[in-house]
Amino acid sequence: MSVAESPLVSLRYTLSLSEAQDGFRLATRQRKGKMHMVMTLACALIIAWGIWLGFDDKGRYFVILGAFFFLSQATLQYGVMPWLFKRQYHKHQVAHVVQGIDIYASNESGGHESKGKVTLYHGMADKQDKQNFALSEVKSLRKGQLCYVLMFESGMMCMIPRRSVEQATTTTVFEQMLLQQSGSKSYDHTSA
């Protein structure tokens, strides 16, 4: 594979708290979405069963139990988890960690499979870890309100703020390169 020396897209950025939360929501939405729906349905069924049994007998205990489960779930999802996420964000000083992505295209033309590589950077500005992936390993690209989430076949995920792509005026090239490589397997365009 003959990859161009200079990257087609080169971005360096730090994630704000709101961008990190948006990226985390995008990265975990599919897995949590179905489970959240099942748990809510189970709580509603427990409450309905209690109402059907009646408040005079054992039914009131089922209504209380269902309401308790529902409130516990809501408290975890909207209170405890965001607080823990914010705490971890500040603890690991994510706002001070410089991250980056370089996308290289292949010099070779021919065939349907284009070659290239993606290099991810993470760490303090003077000492960054670097990971290389083949461009063909891109599994999906999800677009949220504040950031993109790039997923690789190995399970690795990368959050890229939309502001850094827009500031570099490479939005079209960035999206087309990654969508073409993922074979449009998944492009979750949740907002314009």
Secondary structure, DSSP 8 states (H G I E B T S, - for coil): --B-SS-SEEEEE---HHHHHHHHHHHHHHHHHHHHHHHHHHHHHHHHHHHHH-TTTTHHHHHHHHHHHHHHHHHIIIIIHHHHHHHHHHHTTGGG-EEEEEEEEBS---SS---EEEEEEEEETTEEEEEEEEGGGEEEEEE-SSEEEEEETTS-EEEEEHHHHHHTT-HHHHHHHHHHHHTTS-EEE---
